[in-house]
Amino acid sequence: MERYAKTFTVRWADCDVNGHMRNTSYSEYAIDTRMAYLAENGFPFEKFVESGIGPVLLHESIDYLREVPLGGTLEVVSPDGGGTRLTATFPLSPDPEAPEPLASRTHS
């Protein structure tokens, strides 16, 4: 499968009192990326509603590697194209091929 990615700017609502991205925001960006992948590949939300089914998250883990500040730009990358499993990396670098620095790795 091909690599799939979405870019986000960290908003005020994504941050904790210290101005860093809060832990639940990583999950929310991964969810937004997963749903966008599904919609772009023939499974928009409306199709799930019509079918009476939808994606289910059974497990999620996040390895936090560094803090991401308010206003920072993230690219959520699924190396295998989204598929049924999403392993998202949150690079701080605008170059998606740069090996580091990563903000986190999310597995769901």
OpenMM code with the backbone's topology and positions (N, CA, C; nanometers):
from openmm import Vec3, app, unit

residues = "MET GLU ARG TYR ALA LYS THR PHE THR VAL ARG TRP ALA ASP CYS ASP VAL ASN GLY HIS MET ARG ASN THR SER TYR SER GLU TYR ALA ILE ASP THR ARG MET ALA TYR LEU ALA GLU ASN GLY PHE PRO PHE GLU LYS PHE VAL GLU SER GLY ILE GLY PRO VAL LEU LEU HIS GLU SER ILE ASP TYR LEU ARG GLU VAL PRO LEU GLY GLY THR LEU GLU VAL VAL SER PRO ASP GLY GLY GLY THR ARG LEU THR ALA THR PHE PRO LEU SER PRO ASP PRO GLU ALA PRO GLU PRO LEU ALA SER ARG THR HIS SER".split()
positions = [
    Vec3(0.0832, -0.1193, 0.0000),
    Vec3(0.0000, 0.0000, 0.0000),
    Vec3(0.0871, 0.1248, 0.0000),
    Vec3(0.0288, 0.2302, -0.0502),
    Vec3(0.1014, 0.3569, -0.0532),
    Vec3(0.0919, 0.4297, 0.0799),
    Vec3(0.1894, 0.5123, 0.1034),
    Vec3(0.1926, 0.5989, 0.2205),
    Vec3(0.0750, 0.6964, 0.2133),
    Vec3(0.0109, 0.7244, 0.3280),
    Vec3(-0.0988, 0.8204, 0.3352),
    Vec3(-0.0646, 0.9211, 0.4443),
    Vec3(-0.0888, 1.0500, 0.4183),
    Vec3(-0.0534, 1.1527, 0.5174),
    Vec3(-0.1528, 1.2682, 0.5148),
    Vec3(-0.1692, 1.3318, 0.6304),
    Vec3(-0.2480, 1.4537, 0.6444),
    Vec3(-0.1679, 1.5503, 0.7319),
    Vec3(-0.1768, 1.6785, 0.7006),
    Vec3(-0.1036, 1.7809, 0.7763),
    Vec3(-0.2006, 1.8610, 0.8616),
    Vec3(-0.1594, 1.8899, 0.9848),
    Vec3(-0.2396, 1.9649, 1.0805),
    Vec3(-0.1547, 2.0734, 1.1463),
    Vec3(-0.2191, 2.1807, 1.1880),
    Vec3(-0.1560, 2.2829, 1.2704),
    Vec3(-0.2139, 2.2703, 1.4105),
    Vec3(-0.1284, 2.2630, 1.5114),
    Vec3(-0.1730, 2.2457, 1.6495),
    Vec3(-0.2493, 2.3700, 1.6947),
    Vec3(-0.3739, 2.3482, 1.7348),
    Vec3(-0.4636, 2.4570, 1.7763),
    Vec3(-0.4601, 2.4753, 1.9284),
    Vec3(-0.5154, 2.5857, 1.9732),
    Vec3(-0.5257, 2.6147, 2.1166),
    Vec3(-0.5966, 2.4996, 2.1886),
    Vec3(-0.7057, 2.4505, 2.1314),
    Vec3(-0.7839, 2.3436, 2.1939),
    Vec3(-0.7064, 2.2124, 2.2044),
    Vec3(-0.5985, 2.1986, 2.1291),
    Vec3(-0.5170, 2.0763, 2.1319),
    Vec3(-0.4129, 2.0774, 2.2431),
    Vec3(-0.3998, 2.1921, 2.3113),
    Vec3(-0.2869, 2.2094, 2.4036),
    Vec3(-0.3256, 2.2021, 2.5505),
    Vec3(-0.2248, 2.1716, 2.6317),
    Vec3(-0.2412, 2.1727, 2.7766),
    Vec3(-0.2036, 2.3111, 2.8292),
    Vec3(-0.2026, 2.3255, 2.9600),
    Vec3(-0.1747, 2.4549, 3.0227),
    Vec3(-0.0337, 2.5059, 2.9931),
    Vec3(0.0578, 2.4167, 2.9556),
    Vec3(0.1953, 2.4559, 2.9246),
    Vec3(0.2144, 2.4932, 2.7775),
    Vec3(0.1065, 2.4882, 2.6988),
    Vec3(0.1170, 2.5228, 2.5574),
    Vec3(0.1713, 2.4121, 2.4703),
    Vec3(0.1699, 2.2891, 2.5215),
    Vec3(0.2144, 2.1732, 2.4447),
    Vec3(0.0935, 2.0890, 2.4078),
    Vec3(0.1039, 2.0159, 2.2992),
    Vec3(-0.0067, 1.9314, 2.2571),
    Vec3(-0.0382, 1.8294, 2.3655),
    Vec3(-0.1675, 1.8214, 2.4039),
    Vec3(-0.2102, 1.7286, 2.5093),
    Vec3(-0.2173, 1.5866, 2.4543),
    Vec3(-0.2101, 1.4893, 2.5427),
    Vec3(-0.2009, 1.3494, 2.4992),
    Vec3(-0.3191, 1.3052, 2.4137),
    Vec3(-0.4399, 1.3461, 2.4442),
    Vec3(-0.5554, 1.3002, 2.3667),
    Vec3(-0.5583, 1.3582, 2.2258),
    Vec3(-0.4890, 1.4682, 2.2027),
    Vec3(-0.4856, 1.5267, 2.0683),
    Vec3(-0.4156, 1.4345, 1.9690),
    Vec3(-0.3156, 1.3604, 2.0141),
    Vec3(-0.2479, 1.2660, 1.9248),
    Vec3(-0.3484, 1.1637, 1.8721),
    Vec3(-0.4307, 1.1108, 1.9621),
    Vec3(-0.5337, 1.0140, 1.9219),
    Vec3(-0.6334, 1.0770, 1.8262),
    Vec3(-0.6746, 1.2002, 1.8553),
    Vec3(-0.7740, 1.2676, 1.7715),
    Vec3(-0.7206, 1.2930, 1.6301),
    Vec3(-0.5946, 1.3319, 1.6184),
    Vec3(-0.5362, 1.3508, 1.4858),
    Vec3(-0.5263, 1.2171, 1.4121),
    Vec3(-0.4933, 1.1097, 1.4824),
    Vec3(-0.4880, 0.9777, 1.4199),
    Vec3(-0.6270, 0.9362, 1.3715),
    Vec3(-0.7298, 0.9631, 1.4513),
    Vec3(-0.8675, 0.9315, 1.4127),
    Vec3(-0.9080, 1.0118, 1.2895),
    Vec3(-0.8792, 1.1424, 1.2895),
    Vec3(-0.9129, 1.2262, 1.1734),
    Vec3(-0.8446, 1.1743, 1.0472),
    Vec3(-0.7199, 1.1312, 1.0608),
    Vec3(-0.6457, 1.0795, 0.9463),
    Vec3(-0.7063, 0.9483, 0.8981),
    Vec3(-0.7408, 0.8604, 0.9910),
    Vec3(-0.8016, 0.7320, 0.9547),
    Vec3(-0.9339, 0.7540, 0.8809),
    Vec3(-1.0190, 0.8429, 0.9321),
    Vec3(-1.1494, 0.8672, 0.8696),
    Vec3(-1.1336, 0.9330, 0.7323),
    Vec3(-1.0359, 1.0216, 0.7180),
    Vec3(-1.0102, 1.0841, 0.5875),
    Vec3(-0.9639, 0.9785, 0.4872),
    Vec3(-0.8781, 0.8888, 0.5313),
    Vec3(-0.8317, 0.7805, 0.4438),
    Vec3(-0.9500, 0.6963, 0.3955),
    Vec3(-1.0363, 0.6580, 0.4884),
    Vec3(-1.1527, 0.5768, 0.4515),
    Vec3(-1.2437, 0.6518, 0.3542),
    Vec3(-1.2706, 0.7805, 0.3830),
    Vec3(-1.3578, 0.8605, 0.2956),
    Vec3(-1.2989, 0.8727, 0.1554),
    Vec3(-1.1690, 0.8945, 0.1464),
    Vec3(-1.1038, 0.9104, 0.0172),
    Vec3(-1.0922, 0.7785, -0.0595),
    Vec3(-1.1197, 0.6687, 0.0097),
    Vec3(-1.1107, 0.5373, -0.0544),
    Vec3(-1.2459, 0.4663, -0.0597),
    Vec3(-1.3531, 0.5453, -0.0703),
    Vec3(-1.4852, 0.4893, -0.0951),
    Vec3(-1.5716, 0.4604, 0.0255),
    Vec3(-1.5262, 0.4988, 0.1455),
    Vec3(-1.6048, 0.4730, 0.2650),
    Vec3(-1.6260, 0.6005, 0.3468),
    Vec3(-1.7031, 0.6964, 0.2916),
    Vec3(-1.7329, 0.8170, 0.3696),
    Vec3(-1.8252, 0.7818, 0.4868),
    Vec3(-1.8361, 0.8707, 0.5817),
    Vec3(-1.9168, 0.8477, 0.7012),
    Vec3(-2.0594, 0.8061, 0.6654),
    Vec3(-2.1173, 0.8704, 0.5638),
    Vec3(-2.2546, 0.8400, 0.5237),
    Vec3(-2.2715, 0.6932, 0.4835),
    Vec3(-2.1699, 0.6369, 0.4219),
    Vec3(-2.1764, 0.4961, 0.3807),
    Vec3(-2.1785, 0.4043, 0.5030),
    Vec3(-2.1033, 0.4406, 0.6050),
    Vec3(-2.1065, 0.3622, 0.7291),
    Vec3(-2.2441, 0.3706, 0.7935),
    Vec3(-2.3029, 0.4897, 0.7959),
    Vec3(-2.4358, 0.5082, 0.8546),
    Vec3(-2.5385, 0.4237, 0.7788),
    Vec3(-2.5364, 0.4305, 0.6462),
    Vec3(-2.6294, 0.3523, 0.5636),
    Vec3(-2.6148, 0.2023, 0.5880),
    Vec3(-2.4906, 0.1575, 0.6066),
    Vec3(-2.4629, 0.0148, 0.6247),
    Vec3(-2.4859, -0.0334, 0.7669),
    Vec3(-2.4915, 0.0600, 0.8608),
    Vec3(-2.5071, 0.0220, 1.0006),
    Vec3(-2.3800, -0.0357, 1.0610),
    Vec3(-2.2668, -0.0049, 0.9993),
    Vec3(-2.1375, -0.0511, 1.0510),
    Vec3(-2.0433, 0.0679, 1.0599),
    Vec3(-1.9274, 0.0460, 1.1168),
    Vec3(-1.8279, 0.1513, 1.1222),
    Vec3(-1.6968, 0.0983, 1.1765),
    Vec3(-1.5915, 0.1787, 1.1641),
    Vec3(-1.4620, 0.1357, 1.2162),
    Vec3(-1.4649, 0.1302, 1.3681),
    Vec3(-1.3975, 0.0312, 1.4230),
    Vec3(-1.3916, 0.0124, 1.5675),
    Vec3(-1.2454, 0.0092, 1.6086),
    Vec3(-1.2112, 0.0844, 1.7099),
    Vec3(-1.0755, 0.0859, 1.7631),
    Vec3(-1.0700, -0.0076, 1.8837),
    Vec3(-0.9926, -0.1144, 1.8735),
    Vec3(-0.9830, -0.2114, 1.9818),
    Vec3(-0.8623, -0.1884, 2.0709),
    Vec3(-0.7603, -0.1250, 2.0162),
    Vec3(-0.6380, -0.1014, 2.0939),
    Vec3(-0.5660, 0.0195, 2.0366),
    Vec3(-0.5068, 0.0969, 2.1252),
    Vec3(-0.4261, 0.2098, 2.0812),
    Vec3(-0.3117, 0.2276, 2.1800),
    Vec3(-0.1943, 0.2559, 2.1265),
    Vec3(-0.0807, 0.2889, 2.2125),
    Vec3(-0.0054, 0.4045, 2.1490),
    Vec3(0.0521, 0.4883, 2.2342),
    Vec3(0.1247, 0.6057, 2.1868),
    Vec3(0.2590, 0.6118, 2.2584),
    Vec3(0.3649, 0.6260, 2.1812),
    Vec3(0.4979, 0.6497, 2.2365),
    Vec3(0.5259, 0.7985, 2.2193),
    Vec3(0.5285, 0.8729, 2.3297),
    Vec3(0.5546, 1.0168, 2.3240),
    Vec3(0.7057, 1.0379, 2.3211),
    Vec3(0.7522, 1.1087, 2.2192),
    Vec3(0.8959, 1.1267, 2.2016),
    Vec3(0.9427, 1.2684, 2.2304),
    Vec3(0.8595, 1.3685, 2.1991),
    Vec3(0.8908, 1.5079, 2.2326),
    Vec3(0.7640, 1.5908, 2.2320),
    Vec3(0.7756, 1.7084, 2.2922),
    Vec3(0.6604, 1.7982, 2.3009),
    Vec3(0.6390, 1.8705, 2.1685),
    Vec3(0.5124, 1.8975, 2.1390),
    Vec3(0.4762, 1.9728, 2.0190),
    Vec3(0.4077, 2.1006, 2.0662),
    Vec3(0.4580, 2.2179, 2.0265),
    Vec3(0.4037, 2.3439, 2.0764),
    Vec3(0.2782, 2.3905, 2.0015),
    Vec3(0.2050, 2.4784, 2.0647),
    Vec3(0.0921, 2.5469, 2.0019),
    Vec3(0.1405, 2.6102, 1.8723),
    Vec3(0.0661, 2.5923, 1.7639),
    Vec3(0.1041, 2.6482, 1.6346),
    Vec3(0.1988, 2.5612, 1.5550),
    Vec3(0.2476, 2.4524, 1.6156),
    Vec3(0.3367, 2.3620, 1.5440),
    Vec3(0.2621, 2.2904, 1.4315),
    Vec3(0.3349, 2.2508, 1.3311),
    Vec3(0.2761, 2.1782, 1.2189),
    Vec3(0.3134, 2.0316, 1.2299),
    Vec3(0.2127, 1.9463, 1.2165),
    Vec3(0.2339, 1.8026, 1.2232),
    Vec3(0.1889, 1.7384, 1.0937),
    Vec3(0.2568, 1.6338, 1.0545),
    Vec3(0.2092, 1.5510, 0.9456),
    Vec3(0.1857, 1.4128, 1.0042),
    Vec3(0.0612, 1.3669, 0.9997),
    Vec3(0.0293, 1.2330, 1.0469),
    Vec3(0.0488, 1.1403, 0.9284),
    Vec3(0.1395, 1.0464, 0.9435),
    Vec3(0.1800, 0.9596, 0.8335),
    Vec3(0.1431, 0.8159, 0.8657),
    Vec3(0.0753, 0.7524, 0.7731),
    Vec3(0.0514, 0.6091, 0.7805),
    Vec3(0.1364, 0.5455, 0.6715),
    Vec3(0.2466, 0.4834, 0.7089),
    Vec3(0.3396, 0.4302, 0.6081),
    Vec3(0.2772, 0.3278, 0.5151),
    Vec3(0.1768, 0.2535, 0.5636),
    Vec3(0.1175, 0.1489, 0.4802),
    Vec3(-0.0132, 0.1919, 0.4149),
    Vec3(-0.0449, 0.3201, 0.4145),
    Vec3(-0.1626, 0.3692, 0.3448),
    Vec3(-0.2903, 0.3655, 0.4249),
    Vec3(-0.2840, 0.3515, 0.5547),
    Vec3(-0.4059, 0.3552, 0.6353),
    Vec3(-0.4551, 0.2169, 0.6669),
    Vec3(-0.5020, 0.1457, 0.5673),
    Vec3(-0.5449, 0.0075, 0.5826),
    Vec3(-0.6343, -0.0145, 0.7034),
    Vec3(-0.6281, -0.1320, 0.7584),
    Vec3(-0.7087, -0.1622, 0.8759),
    Vec3(-0.6334, -0.1301, 1.0044),
    Vec3(-0.5046, -0.1111, 0.9928),
    Vec3(-0.4251, -0.0703, 1.1086),
    Vec3(-0.3573, 0.0612, 1.0738),
    Vec3(-0.3522, 0.1499, 1.1695),
    Vec3(-0.2878, 0.2786, 1.1465),
    Vec3(-0.1692, 0.2902, 1.2403),
    Vec3(-0.0517, 0.3021, 1.1838),
    Vec3(0.0675, 0.3352, 1.2607),
    Vec3(0.1045, 0.4746, 1.2158),
    Vec3(0.0700, 0.5713, 1.2974),
    Vec3(0.0906, 0.7110, 1.2598),
    Vec3(0.2168, 0.7634, 1.3251),
    Vec3(0.2954, 0.8359, 1.2486),
    Vec3(0.4095, 0.9068, 1.3057),
    Vec3(0.3791, 1.0548, 1.2954),
    Vec3(0.4249, 1.1305, 1.3903),
    Vec3(0.4006, 1.2737, 1.3961),
    Vec3(0.5338, 1.3467, 1.3838),
    Vec3(0.5865, 1.3644, 1.2598),
    Vec3(0.7148, 1.4320, 1.2450),
    Vec3(0.7053, 1.5809, 1.2751),
    Vec3(0.8098, 1.6341, 1.3354),
    Vec3(0.8187, 1.7782, 1.3566),
    Vec3(0.8809, 1.8448, 1.2358),
    Vec3(0.9528, 1.7670, 1.1570),
    Vec3(1.0184, 1.8196, 1.0385),
    Vec3(0.9195, 1.8262, 0.9230),
    Vec3(0.9255, 1.9300, 0.8386),
    Vec3(0.8373, 1.9337, 0.7230),
    Vec3(0.8741, 1.8299, 0.6167),
    Vec3(0.9923, 1.7698, 0.6291),
    Vec3(1.0361, 1.6679, 0.5343),
    Vec3(0.9879, 1.5312, 0.5831),
    Vec3(0.8858, 1.4709, 0.5164),
    Vec3(0.8319, 1.3438, 0.5638),
    Vec3(0.9305, 1.2288, 0.5542),
    Vec3(1.0383, 1.2458, 0.4788),
    Vec3(1.1379, 1.1404, 0.4670),
    Vec3(1.2464, 1.1512, 0.5746),
    Vec3(1.2469, 1.2618, 0.6490),
    Vec3(1.3477, 1.2785, 0.7544),
    Vec3(1.3222, 1.1759, 0.8647),
    Vec3(1.4254, 1.1015, 0.9069),
    Vec3(1.4052, 0.9973, 1.0071),
    Vec3(1.3734, 1.0520, 1.1462),
    Vec3(1.4157, 1.1678, 1.1797),
    Vec3(1.3906, 1.2298, 1.3100),
    Vec3(1.3881, 1.3795, 1.2889),
    Vec3(1.3385, 1.4584, 1.3753),
    Vec3(1.2796, 1.4166, 1.5015),
    Vec3(1.1313, 1.3832, 1.4862),
    Vec3(1.0887, 1.2848, 1.5580),
    Vec3(0.9467, 1.2494, 1.5638),
    Vec3(0.8897, 1.2996, 1.6956),
    Vec3(0.7638, 1.3393, 1.6923),
    Vec3(0.6957, 1.3794, 1.8145),
    Vec3(0.6391, 1.2574, 1.8846),
    Vec3(0.5830, 1.1628, 1.8080),
    Vec3(0.5282, 1.0407, 1.8672),
    Vec3(0.5075, 0.9347, 1.7608),
    Vec3(0.4798, 0.8150, 1.8098),
    Vec3(0.4348, 0.7057, 1.7245),
    Vec3(0.3054, 0.6544, 1.7855),
    Vec3(0.2014, 0.6477, 1.7049),
    Vec3(0.0709, 0.6006, 1.7517),
    Vec3(0.0368, 0.4725, 1.6777),
    Vec3(-0.0016, 0.3707, 1.7513),
    Vec3(-0.0368, 0.2410, 1.6929),
    Vec3(-0.1808, 0.2110, 1.7303),
    Vec3(-0.2656, 0.1929, 1.6295),
    Vec3(-0.4046, 0.1597, 1.6599),
    Vec3(-0.4618, 0.0695, 1.5528),
] * unit.nanometer
topology = app.Topology()
chain = topology.addChain("A")
for resn in residues:
    res = topology.addResidue(resn, chain)
    for name in ("N", "CA", "C"):
        topology.addAtom(name, app.Element.getBySymbol(name[0]), res)
